[in-house]
């Protein structure tokens, strides 16, 4: 006796399956809108007479502008970051200290300099000559009072510097930006150090290392994986913040020179475009360097990738 099942469909395994892609009309419309806006921007940049690109390129090639870029931008950025990084590490150590006075001073420093805008800080620094009418003395402080107490006449100063020239030059620029950066970098360094497991310090001290040796050889190399990304961002931000040096004013800075050219020729937009090109090109190079550093210090923590293959 045979039975048959009716009304069933036997599918052919070799029959191709038709897959209908999901339509995304809003995504397509958004892409068309973005492309239209980009074309409009490119058209404006290419045809608008306000963008005098020949004048822009000519302004970028001027010797005072190029000199202002290397000295007033690059060198000030490097000097400020050195001051900020060294000061930030010291402040981070102070903040993590068990000494209440040291941790309190570090907290107060970070609170103050993170609260004051850099433009305001540089403006105050540019007028700091009013605080030192007799100049900035290098030597023992209150030297005249000490000499009078000993019944002597004279000074214990090695040299006296003009405060107006000191704080409105490259040293004042590096000092102002560096002191501000130290407040921010102290928190970056502290977060990086905290991210390292406490067992690393305990293991290092068990091997006979001092706390300073363990911090230098064990803790900081591991903390760099966490420190490098925000440090790179801070370096790029510092590079752009050199445009605030007009508050000193630092006349040899690039933007100051470009604005002078634009004022003389009544062409401000082209010189601002020249500044934008300098910033865009240099920032792109810095971002490549930051990416390389992140990969280098994160090698031991990079996720493993599966390349396929049978075992």
Buried (B, 14 or more C-beta within 10 A) or exposed (E): EEEEEEEEEEEEEEEEEEEEEEEEEEEEEEEEEEEEEEEEEEEEEEEEEEBBEEBBEBBBEBEBBBEBBEBBBBBBBBBBBEBBBEBBBBBBBBBBBEEEEBBEBBBEBBEEBEEBEBBEBBBBBBBBBEEBEEBBBEEEEEBBEEBEEEEEEEBBBEEBBEBBEBBBBBBBBBBBBBBBBBBBBBBBBBBBBEEBEEEBBEEBBEEEBEEEEBBEEBBBEBBBBBBBBBBBBBBBEBBEBBBBBBBBEBBBBBBBBBBBBBEEEEBBBBBBBBBEBBBEEBBEEBEEEBEEBBEEBBEEEEEEEEEEEEE
